[in-house]
Amino acid sequence: MKKILLIWLVFFFGLSNQLFAKAGMANDETEFALALAGFLLLVAGFFEGIGYLKKNGKGLFIRFRTFLKNKLLMLRNSH
């Protein structure tokens, strides 16, 4: 995990200024930093969500199914 973090830090601090300097916007490294941080948070959230579903997916599915059954029974009994 530390190797991946080190690689991303190198990309973040090492390449941000050069990428925007080639485009003529050398003072826009803040936007690059925010875009990269947002992307990394999105990827991290995706992986955490997958891990959570792997751990608790069956129980969530069973609870959702019983919730739907109860709601359908309530709708049938109300008419």
C-alpha positions as a LaTeX table, in Angstrom:
\begin{tabular}{lrrr}
\hline
Residue & $x$ (\AA) & $y$ (\AA) & $z$ (\AA) \\
\hline
Met1 & 0.00 & 0.00 & 0.00 \\
Lys2 & 2.86 & 2.38 & 0.78 \\
Lys3 & 4.35 & 1.82 & $-2.68$ \\
Ile4 & 1.10 & 2.86 & $-4.33$ \\
Leu5 & 0.90 & 5.95 & $-2.14$ \\
Leu6 & 4.48 & 6.86 & $-3.01$ \\
Ile7 & 3.80 & 6.48 & $-6.73$ \\
Trp8 & 0.73 & 8.71 & $-6.53$ \\
Leu9 & 2.63 & 11.34 & $-4.55$ \\
Val10 & 5.35 & 11.39 & $-7.21$ \\
Phe11 & 2.74 & 11.81 & $-9.94$ \\
Phe12 & 0.92 & 14.46 & $-7.96$ \\
Phe13 & 3.86 & 16.64 & $-7.00$ \\
Gly14 & 6.17 & 15.79 & $-9.85$ \\
Leu15 & 3.94 & 16.13 & $-12.89$ \\
Ser16 & 1.30 & 18.70 & $-11.99$ \\
Asn17 & 3.31 & 21.80 & $-12.86$ \\
Gln18 & 4.80 & 20.38 & $-16.05$ \\
Leu19 & 1.44 & 19.32 & $-17.45$ \\
Phe20 & $-0.13$ & 22.71 & $-17.02$ \\
Ala21 & 3.02 & 24.57 & $-18.08$ \\
Lys22 & 2.91 & 22.84 & $-21.47$ \\
Ala23 & $-0.67$ & 24.04 & $-21.93$ \\
Gly24 & 0.28 & 27.62 & $-21.05$ \\
Met25 & $-1.48$ & 27.60 & $-17.70$ \\
Ala26 & 1.37 & 27.23 & $-15.22$ \\
Asn27 & $-0.57$ & 28.91 & $-12.42$ \\
Asp28 & $-3.46$ & 26.40 & $-12.50$ \\
Glu29 & $-1.89$ & 23.64 & $-10.46$ \\
Thr30 & $-4.64$ & 24.04 & $-7.85$ \\
Glu31 & $-7.27$ & 22.83 & $-10.30$ \\
Phe32 & $-5.10$ & 19.86 & $-11.19$ \\
Ala33 & $-4.60$ & 19.02 & $-7.52$ \\
Leu34 & $-8.34$ & 19.19 & $-6.85$ \\
Ala35 & $-9.16$ & 17.11 & $-9.91$ \\
Leu36 & $-6.60$ & 14.47 & $-8.96$ \\
Ala37 & $-7.77$ & 14.39 & $-5.35$ \\
Gly38 & $-11.38$ & 14.04 & $-6.46$ \\
Phe39 & $-10.49$ & 11.20 & $-8.80$ \\
Leu40 & $-8.50$ & 9.39 & $-6.12$ \\
Leu41 & $-11.37$ & 9.77 & $-3.64$ \\
Leu42 & $-13.78$ & 8.37 & $-6.20$ \\
Val43 & $-11.55$ & 5.35 & $-6.84$ \\
Ala44 & $-10.97$ & 4.79 & $-3.12$ \\
Gly45 & $-14.71$ & 4.98 & $-2.44$ \\
Phe46 & $-15.39$ & 2.52 & $-5.24$ \\
Phe47 & $-12.92$ & 0.00 & $-3.81$ \\
Glu48 & $-14.24$ & 0.46 & $-0.27$ \\
Gly49 & $-17.78$ & $-0.08$ & $-1.51$ \\
Ile50 & $-16.77$ & $-3.30$ & $-3.25$ \\
Gly51 & $-15.05$ & $-4.51$ & $-0.10$ \\
Tyr52 & $-18.10$ & $-3.68$ & 2.01 \\
Leu53 & $-20.41$ & $-5.53$ & $-0.37$ \\
Lys54 & $-18.10$ & $-8.54$ & $-0.38$ \\
Lys55 & $-18.22$ & $-8.62$ & 3.40 \\
Asn56 & $-21.91$ & $-7.78$ & 3.99 \\
Gly57 & $-23.59$ & $-8.31$ & 0.64 \\
Lys58 & $-25.62$ & $-11.41$ & 1.48 \\
Gly59 & $-27.06$ & $-9.89$ & 4.64 \\
Leu60 & $-27.94$ & $-6.66$ & 2.83 \\
Phe61 & $-29.63$ & $-8.59$ & 0.06 \\
Ile62 & $-31.71$ & $-10.62$ & 2.53 \\
Arg63 & $-32.76$ & $-7.48$ & 4.44 \\
Phe64 & $-33.69$ & $-5.71$ & 1.19 \\
Arg65 & $-35.73$ & $-8.69$ & 0.03 \\
Thr66 & $-37.68$ & $-8.89$ & 3.30 \\
Phe67 & $-38.24$ & $-5.11$ & 3.19 \\
Leu68 & $-39.72$ & $-5.44$ & $-0.30$ \\
Lys69 & $-41.92$ & $-8.37$ & 0.75 \\
Asn70 & $-43.26$ & $-6.40$ & 3.70 \\
Lys71 & $-44.01$ & $-3.36$ & 1.56 \\
Leu72 & $-45.77$ & $-5.47$ & $-1.07$ \\
Leu73 & $-47.86$ & $-7.20$ & 1.61 \\
Met74 & $-48.83$ & $-3.81$ & 3.05 \\
Leu75 & $-49.91$ & $-2.61$ & $-0.41$ \\
Arg76 & $-51.96$ & $-5.76$ & $-1.02$ \\
Asn77 & $-53.66$ & $-5.57$ & 2.37 \\
Ser78 & $-54.51$ & $-1.90$ & 2.01 \\
His79 & $-56.79$ & $-2.51$ & $-1.02$ \\
\hline
\end{tabular}
